[in-house]
Amino acid sequence: MTRSRKQENNPNSACLFYDLEVAPESYNFPLFLLLAKDWMAKRGISQSHLIIVPGLKDGYRTTGNPHAIDHSNWRLRQLLAPSALAFLPEASFTICHTREEAKNAWTAAQQKAAEVFPNDYSPDAPTAVFSIKEFCDAERRGEKTARFSPSPQSIEYLRSWRSDVVGDRRLIVITFRQANYQSSRNSDIDSWIRFAKSLDPARYYPILVPDTELALQQRGDIQGVPTFTEACFNLELRFALYQLAWLSMAVNTGPACLNAQTDNISYLHFKMVTRSINCSDLAYFEKERFYPGSQWPCANDTQILIWEDDHYDMITKAFEVMVDRKEGTGLWNDQRFEKSIRDELSAERFETASQWSACFVAFAPRSLEAWLLRAESMLSLERYHEALLTLISAQERFPHAAKQWGSRKIHPAAAGIGNAYAVLMKDGSAWRLRRSFTALSEQRLGQTATNKTCLIFGAGQGGKLAKNRLPHWLRPIGFIDNDPAKQNQTVDNLPIYNIHQTQALSYDYILIASMAAIEIFEQLCLEDIPVENVFFLEPEMILPR
């Protein structure tokens, strides 16, 4: 498939390569296009040739592709191609049938000394640019990224529909995720239907946008709530619908992420985190430095991410605050949030406290107290990793956050590990670097003190490899492991302890030899083991070479 325009020998043009070997055929594509548009704007480039490069396995990624080939082909034609037409209307556009065809295009660009995006791209060493971090970094630098706008014709169609069907009521659009892959990310359908039915029908008109996978089976109403299935198959109608809505609501999914690339859509998005899903778990957001509680840097005050699951009580609370925000009544101010959360914590209604704290930090991100109460609520629910990332985010925003956290009176359910986190917060976002084995090694430079002893947490392959790779100044005296079958055994002539037995041992450091290092670190904090003596072993220490 090719849409072409004359641009050969035009010094004001560029080639944009989206390589399906390293990039998915999904919502990351518009992020790539927006970043490409910014890149071109900085260089004064007005014409471009977008080239979609097939991957090595039936045209898609060799590893990590969750879709069957037929499904991927459909997404390529129905998602990527329309996105290209919408986001880069002036570009020529080619979907290559073979990588050889793409290599020829890349070679031609090199011969003409044409600009290429990504800057370091080549078909033999493909790269992709579409990460949250890249997008947010551009925004933080004040480089407002390009925005998507529906075409005037799609807006006209939807205005006519809204006038006939919705009238003067406020249009509430609810987008479902109901996919067969990564189903744990899906919407809580029952909660959303209950919420839609709870709205005053004289004031609001809720409408559902089903997941495209089920759109044809869900035409008409879903349990009495109307649907708009046309949006499932037409990108511009979808975004015209969102733009003309009083509020767009969804979980963390492709269309929801695209809402962030507009200036004039009000939205509430829920369920940002899903455990054990590599594109939405806490480790992913930590890597992208998009910590829990964060909002898109480009968001306005009616574009809100709620870092809690889409349960009915959470949806209704966030909606109540959004109505207050959009109507400008000011009922939900900082003082009311603080009192509500403290009352719930005192009554040990921790789930309710977490819901109000999610609203507080989302709607008042400039309040330090919002972040600290959010962290305290997370600790009370034993969501330790999320609490830590929330505190790190607070420290980055407020230089005195660590001091205030360390001096506050924490609810007893959160006090133990909360005190340990007070120590960590002094390092801010660099805490993992300072807790790395490399950091420990650098502390030893120039020292002539006697050798140190350590325990290695993890008696599996990683721990055994680490034992043999430790430097001469560090002597392992045993392992720690959570597996009862390994405890009180030996490996490489060293004993294996359970975590409680370490309290009676004399050692200098604990080294974590596991890819689940965060969870182990939390476990050690709960045992009141001094965090300053715990360090993470890097992958090169615990993985086979």
TORROTOR-835978 format. One record per residue (C-alpha): x, y, z; residue in one letter. Coordinates in steps of 0.25 Angstrom, whole numbers, plus 5000, padded with zeros to 4 digits. Each point is the difference from the previous one (the first is absolute). Layout:
x; y; z; rest
X; Y; Z; A .
...
***
This chain:
x; y; z; rest
5000; 5000; 5000; M .
5006; 5013; 4996; T .
4995; 5015; 5000; R .
5010; 5008; 4993; S .
5003; 5014; 4997; R .
5012; 5006; 4993; K .
5011; 5002; 5010; Q .
5012; 4995; 4993; E .
5012; 5009; 5000; N .
4993; 5009; 5009; N .
5009; 5005; 5011; P .
4989; 5003; 5009; N .
4995; 4986; 5002; S .
5003; 4988; 5009; A .
4998; 4985; 5001; C .
4993; 4994; 5012; L .
5002; 4986; 5003; F .
4990; 4992; 5009; Y .
5006; 4986; 5001; D .
4990; 4989; 5004; L .
5012; 4991; 5005; E .
5001; 5009; 5012; V .
4987; 5008; 5001; A .
4986; 4995; 5002; P .
4988; 5002; 4990; E .
4993; 5008; 5011; S .
4998; 5013; 5007; Y .
5015; 5002; 5001; N .
4999; 5004; 4985; F .
4993; 5014; 5002; P .
5011; 5003; 5011; L .
5010; 4997; 4990; F .
4993; 5009; 4990; L .
4999; 5011; 5009; L .
5015; 5000; 5004; L .
5003; 4999; 4986; A .
4992; 5013; 4997; K .
5008; 5007; 5011; D .
5013; 4995; 4994; W .
4996; 5005; 4986; M .
4995; 5014; 5006; A .
5014; 5002; 5007; K .
5007; 4998; 4987; R .
4990; 5008; 4991; G .
4996; 4987; 4992; I .
4987; 5001; 4994; S .
4999; 4988; 4991; Q .
5002; 4985; 5005; S .
4999; 4986; 4995; H .
4995; 4990; 5011; L .
5005; 4986; 4998; I .
4994; 4989; 5008; I .
5011; 4988; 5000; V .
4995; 4986; 5001; P .
5006; 4992; 5012; G .
5007; 4987; 4998; L .
4989; 4990; 5005; K .
4989; 5001; 4989; D .
5002; 5015; 5000; G .
4999; 5002; 5015; Y .
5009; 4999; 5012; R .
5008; 4988; 5002; T .
4997; 5000; 5015; T .
4989; 5006; 5008; G .
4989; 5001; 4990; N .
4987; 4997; 5008; P .
4992; 4999; 4987; H .
4997; 4989; 4990; A .
5005; 5004; 4986; I .
4986; 5002; 4994; D .
4997; 5010; 5012; H .
5013; 5007; 4998; S .
4997; 5002; 4985; N .
4987; 5005; 5004; W .
5006; 5010; 5010; R .
5010; 5005; 4989; L .
4989; 5003; 4990; R .
4990; 5005; 5010; Q .
5008; 5007; 5011; L .
5014; 5004; 4994; L .
4996; 5004; 4986; A .
4988; 5009; 5005; P .
5009; 5006; 5011; S .
5011; 5004; 4990; A .
4989; 5007; 4991; L .
4995; 5007; 5012; A .
5013; 5004; 5007; F .
5008; 5003; 4988; L .
4990; 5004; 4989; P .
5011; 5007; 4991; E .
5010; 4988; 5000; A .
5002; 4989; 4990; S .
4998; 4987; 5006; F .
5005; 4986; 4997; T .
4997; 4986; 5006; I .
5011; 4991; 4995; C .
4998; 4986; 4997; H .
5014; 4995; 5003; T .
5012; 5005; 5008; R .
5008; 5000; 4987; E .
4990; 5011; 4995; E .
5002; 5008; 5013; A .
5015; 4999; 4999; K .
5000; 5005; 4986; N .
4992; 5012; 5005; A .
5010; 5002; 5011; W .
5012; 4999; 4991; T .
4994; 5010; 4990; A .
4998; 5010; 5012; A .
5015; 4998; 5004; Q .
5005; 5002; 4986; Q .
4992; 5013; 4999; K .
5005; 5004; 5014; A .
4985; 5002; 5004; A .
4996; 5001; 5014; E .
4995; 4987; 5007; V .
4992; 4998; 5012; F .
5003; 4994; 5010; P .
5014; 5006; 4999; N .
5007; 4987; 5002; D .
4991; 4991; 4992; Y .
5005; 4990; 4990; S .
4992; 4987; 4996; P .
5012; 4991; 5005; D .
4999; 5007; 5014; A .
4986; 5005; 5001; P .
4996; 5010; 5010; T .
4986; 5005; 5004; A .
4996; 5013; 5007; V .
4987; 5000; 5007; F .
5002; 4999; 5015; S .
4993; 5007; 5011; I .
5013; 5006; 5005; K .
5004; 5006; 4986; E .
4986; 5006; 4999; F .
5001; 5006; 5014; C .
5014; 5004; 5000; D .
4997; 5009; 4987; A .
4988; 5006; 5008; E .
5008; 5003; 5012; R .
5010; 5007; 4992; R .
4989; 5009; 4996; G .
5000; 4994; 4986; E .
4985; 4999; 4998; K .
4998; 4988; 4991; T .
4991; 5000; 4988; A .
4985; 4998; 5003; R .
4989; 4991; 4993; F .
4988; 5007; 4995; S .
4988; 4993; 4993; P .
4997; 5005; 4986; S .
4989; 5011; 4999; P .
4991; 4990; 4993; Q .
5000; 4990; 5011; S .
4997; 5011; 5010; I .
4988; 5004; 4991; E .
4995; 4986; 5000; Y .
5001; 4998; 5015; L .
4994; 5014; 5003; R .
4987; 4996; 4991; S .
4999; 4987; 5008; W .
5002; 5006; 5013; R .
4989; 5010; 4997; S .
4990; 4990; 4996; D .
5003; 4989; 5011; V .
5006; 5007; 5012; V .
4994; 5014; 4999; G .
5004; 5009; 5012; D .
5004; 4989; 5009; R .
5015; 4998; 5003; R .
5006; 4989; 4992; L .
5008; 4990; 5008; I .
5008; 4990; 4991; V .
5005; 4987; 5007; I .
5010; 4992; 4992; T .
5002; 4985; 5004; F .
5012; 4991; 4999; R .
4995; 4986; 4998; Q .
5012; 4994; 4993; A .
5004; 4985; 5000; N .
5014; 5003; 5002; Y .
5005; 5006; 5013; Q .
4986; 4998; 5005; S .
5004; 5005; 5014; S .
5001; 5014; 4994; R .
4985; 4999; 4996; N .
4989; 5010; 5005; S .
4991; 4996; 5012; D .
4988; 4999; 4991; I .
4990; 4998; 5012; D .
5005; 5013; 5007; S .
4999; 5008; 4987; W .
4986; 4996; 4997; I .
4996; 5003; 5015; R .
5006; 5013; 4999; F .
4994; 5004; 4986; A .
4986; 4996; 5006; K .
5002; 5008; 5012; S .
5002; 5013; 4992; L .
4988; 5010; 5000; D .
4994; 4997; 4986; P .
4994; 5014; 5000; A .
5014; 5006; 5001; R .
5010; 4990; 4994; Y .
5000; 4990; 4988; Y .
5009; 4989; 5002; P .
5005; 4992; 4988; I .
5009; 4988; 4999; L .
5011; 4998; 4990; V .
5003; 4984; 5000; P .
5013; 4994; 4997; D .
5002; 4999; 4985; T .
5002; 4985; 5002; E .
4985; 4999; 5005; L .
4994; 5011; 4993; A .
4992; 4992; 4990; L .
4994; 4992; 5012; Q .
4996; 5012; 5008; Q .
4992; 5009; 4990; R .
4988; 5006; 5007; G .
5000; 5001; 5015; D .
5008; 4993; 5010; I .
4991; 4998; 5012; Q .
4992; 5012; 4996; G .
5011; 5009; 4998; V .
5002; 5005; 4985; P .
5012; 4997; 4992; T .
5008; 5007; 4989; F .
5006; 4989; 4992; T .
5003; 5009; 4988; E .
5012; 5006; 5008; A .
5006; 4986; 5001; C .
5003; 5000; 4985; F .
5003; 5014; 4997; N .
5011; 5008; 5007; L .
4996; 5014; 4996; E .
4985; 4997; 5005; L .
5006; 4994; 5013; R .
5007; 5013; 5003; F .
4989; 5009; 4995; A .
4991; 4992; 5010; L .
5011; 5002; 5011; Y .
5002; 5015; 4997; Q .
4985; 5003; 5000; L .
4997; 4993; 5013; A .
4999; 5007; 5013; W .
5009; 4989; 5006; L .
5007; 4988; 4994; S .
5002; 4988; 5010; M .
5009; 4988; 4999; A .
5010; 4991; 5005; V .
5015; 5000; 4996; N .
4999; 4995; 4985; T .
5003; 5005; 4986; G .
4989; 5010; 4998; P .
5002; 5006; 5014; A .
5015; 5002; 4998; C .
4996; 5007; 4987; L .
4991; 5010; 5007; N .
5012; 5005; 5007; A .
5005; 5005; 4986; Q .
4989; 5011; 4999; T .
4998; 5013; 5007; D .
4984; 5000; 5000; N .
4996; 4987; 5005; I .
4996; 4999; 5015; S .
5003; 4986; 5005; Y .
5000; 4991; 5013; L .
5009; 4988; 4998; H .
5001; 4988; 5010; F .
5008; 4988; 5002; K .
5014; 5005; 4996; M .
5007; 4988; 5007; V .
4998; 4985; 4997; T .
5009; 4990; 5007; R .
5008; 4991; 4992; S .
4997; 5007; 4987; I .
5014; 5005; 4994; N .
4994; 5013; 4994; C .
4991; 5004; 5012; S .
5006; 4995; 5013; D .
5008; 5008; 5010; L .
5014; 4996; 4995; A .
4996; 5005; 4986; Y .
4995; 5014; 5005; F .
5013; 5000; 5009; E .
5008; 4998; 4988; K .
4993; 5011; 4992; E .
5001; 5009; 5013; R .
4985; 5002; 4999; F .
4997; 4997; 5014; Y .
4987; 4997; 5007; P .
4991; 5013; 5001; G .
5007; 5006; 4988; S .
4992; 5008; 4990; Q .
5004; 5002; 4986; W .
5008; 5012; 4999; P .
4991; 5006; 4989; C .
4987; 4998; 5008; A .
4991; 5011; 5004; N .
4992; 5000; 5013; D .
4989; 4992; 4994; T .
5009; 4989; 4994; Q .
5002; 4991; 5012; I .
5007; 4986; 5002; L .
4995; 4992; 5012; I .
5010; 4990; 5005; W .
4989; 4990; 5006; E .
4992; 4989; 4994; D .
4987; 5003; 4993; D .
4991; 4995; 5011; H .
4986; 5007; 5002; Y .
5004; 5008; 5013; D .
5012; 5005; 4993; M .
4993; 5004; 4988; I .
4989; 5008; 5007; T .
5010; 5007; 5009; K .
5009; 5005; 4989; A .
4987; 5004; 4992; F .
4995; 5008; 5011; E .
5013; 5007; 5001; V .
5001; 5002; 4985; M .
4986; 5006; 5000; V .
5004; 5010; 5011; D .
5012; 5003; 4992; R .
4993; 5003; 4987; K .
4989; 5008; 5007; E .
5010; 5008; 5008; G .
4992; 4999; 5013; T .
5013; 4997; 5008; G .
4993; 4990; 5010; L .
5012; 4991; 4999; W .
5011; 5008; 5005; N .
5013; 4995; 5007; D .
4995; 5001; 5014; Q .
4988; 4992; 4996; R .
5009; 4989; 4994; F .
5009; 5000; 5012; E .
4989; 4998; 5010; K .
4993; 4989; 4992; S .
5013; 4992; 4999; I .
5004; 5002; 5014; R .
4986; 4996; 5005; D .
5001; 4987; 4992; E .
5014; 4997; 5004; L .
4996; 5002; 5015; S .
4988; 4991; 4998; A .
5009; 4990; 4993; E .
4991; 5000; 4987; R .
5013; 5000; 4992; F .
4993; 4997; 4986; E .
4992; 5012; 5001; T .
5012; 5008; 5005; A .
5008; 4995; 4988; S .
4988; 5004; 4990; Q .
4999; 5014; 5006; W .
5016; 5002; 5000; S .
5000; 4996; 4985; A .
4990; 5011; 4997; C .
5008; 5010; 5009; F .
5014; 4997; 4994; V .
4993; 5000; 4986; A .
4992; 5013; 5001; F .
5010; 5008; 5009; A .
5014; 4995; 4996; P .
5006; 5013; 5005; R .
4997; 4996; 5014; S .
5011; 4993; 5008; L .
4990; 4995; 5010; E .
4992; 4993; 4989; A .
5013; 4992; 4996; W .
5003; 4996; 5015; L .
4986; 4996; 5003; L .
4999; 4992; 4987; R .
5013; 4993; 5004; A .
4995; 4997; 5014; E .
4987; 4994; 4994; S .
5008; 4991; 4992; M .
5009; 4996; 5011; L .
4987; 4997; 5008; S .
4996; 4990; 4989; L .
5014; 4994; 5000; E .
5002; 5005; 4985; R .
5014; 5003; 5004; Y .
5007; 5002; 4986; H .
4989; 5009; 4996; E .
5002; 5008; 5013; A .
5014; 5001; 4997; L .
4999; 5005; 4986; L .
4989; 5010; 5005; T .
5010; 5006; 5010; L .
5011; 5001; 4990; I .
4991; 5008; 4991; S .
4997; 5009; 5012; A .
5015; 5002; 5003; Q .
5002; 5004; 4985; E .
4989; 5010; 5001; R .
5002; 5005; 5014; F .
5015; 5002; 5005; P .
4995; 4999; 5015; H .
4991; 4988; 4998; A .
5010; 4990; 5006; A .
5001; 5009; 5013; K .
4985; 5001; 5001; Q .
4998; 4985; 4998; W .
5010; 4997; 5010; G .
4994; 5009; 5011; S .
4985; 4996; 4998; R .
4992; 4991; 5009; K .
4997; 4988; 4991; I .
4988; 4991; 5002; H .
5004; 4988; 5008; P .
4997; 4991; 4989; A .
5010; 5007; 4991; A .
5011; 5004; 5010; A .
5010; 4989; 4999; G .
5003; 5000; 4986; I .
4997; 5015; 4999; G .
5011; 5003; 5009; N .
5010; 4992; 4991; A .
4995; 5008; 4988; Y .
5003; 5013; 5007; A .
5015; 4996; 4999; V .
4998; 4996; 4985; L .
4993; 5013; 4996; M .
5013; 5008; 5003; K .
5006; 4994; 4988; D .
4988; 5004; 4991; G .
4998; 4993; 4987; S .
5015; 4996; 5001; A .
4997; 4990; 5011; W .
5002; 4988; 4991; R .
5013; 5005; 4995; L .
5005; 5002; 5014; R .
4995; 4986; 5004; R .
5007; 4993; 4988; S .
5012; 4991; 5002; F .
5008; 5010; 4991; T .
4997; 5011; 5010; A .
5005; 4991; 5011; L .
5013; 4997; 4992; S .
5002; 5015; 4998; E .
5000; 5002; 5015; Q .
5011; 4990; 5002; R .
5010; 5007; 4990; L .
5012; 5005; 5007; G .
4996; 4993; 5013; Q .
5010; 4990; 5007; T .
4991; 4995; 5011; A .
4998; 4985; 5002; T .
4991; 4992; 4991; N .
4985; 5000; 5002; K .
4990; 4989; 5001; T .
4987; 4998; 4993; C .
4987; 4992; 4999; L .
4995; 4998; 4986; I .
4985; 5000; 4999; F .
4996; 4989; 4990; G .
5006; 4986; 5000; A .
4996; 4997; 4986; G .
5008; 5001; 4987; Q .
5002; 5015; 5002; G .
5005; 4999; 5014; G .
5010; 4990; 4996; K .
5005; 5008; 4989; L .
5001; 5012; 5008; A .
5008; 4992; 5011; K .
5011; 4997; 4990; N .
5000; 5014; 4994; R .
5002; 5008; 5013; L .
5013; 5008; 5001; P .
5011; 4995; 5009; H .
4997; 5010; 5011; W .
4986; 4994; 5003; L .
4998; 4987; 5006; R .
4986; 4993; 4999; P .
4997; 4992; 5013; I .
4986; 4995; 4996; G .
4987; 5001; 4992; F .
4986; 5005; 5003; I .
4988; 4994; 4993; D .
4985; 5000; 5001; N .
4999; 4986; 4995; D .
4997; 4990; 5012; P .
5006; 4989; 4992; A .
5014; 5007; 4999; K .
5000; 5005; 5014; Q .
5010; 4993; 5010; N .
5007; 4993; 4988; Q .
5013; 5004; 4994; T .
5005; 5005; 4986; V .
5014; 5002; 4996; D .
5004; 4996; 5014; N .
4992; 5012; 5006; L .
4988; 4999; 5009; P .
4986; 5005; 4995; I .
4992; 5007; 5011; Y .
4986; 5005; 5000; N .
4998; 5015; 5002; I .
4997; 4999; 5015; H .
5013; 4993; 5003; Q .
5009; 5012; 4995; T .
4996; 5008; 5012; Q .
5010; 4991; 5008; A .
5011; 5001; 4990; L .
5012; 5009; 4999; S .
5002; 5006; 4986; Y .
5003; 5013; 4993; D .
4991; 5000; 4988; Y .
4988; 4993; 4994; I .
5001; 4999; 4985; L .
4987; 4997; 4992; I .
5003; 4990; 4989; A .
4986; 5000; 4993; S .
4992; 5007; 4989; M .
4989; 5002; 5011; A .
5009; 5009; 5007; A .
4990; 5010; 5004; I .
4991; 4990; 5007; E .
5011; 4994; 5007; I .
5005; 5014; 5005; F .
4986; 5003; 5005; E .
5000; 4987; 5008; Q .
5013; 5003; 5006; L .
4995; 5014; 5004; C .
4988; 4993; 5007; L .
5010; 4992; 5008; E .
5006; 5013; 5005; D .
5014; 4996; 4993; I .
5007; 5013; 4998; P .
4999; 5005; 4986; V .
5013; 5006; 4999; E .
5006; 4986; 5001; N .
4992; 4995; 4988; V .
5005; 5001; 4986; F .
4995; 4995; 4986; F .
5008; 4991; 4991; L .
5000; 5004; 4986; E .
4996; 4991; 4989; P .
5014; 4997; 4995; E .
5003; 4994; 5014; M .
4988; 4991; 5001; I .
4997; 4996; 4985; L .
5008; 4990; 4992; P .
5010; 5006; 4990; R .
***
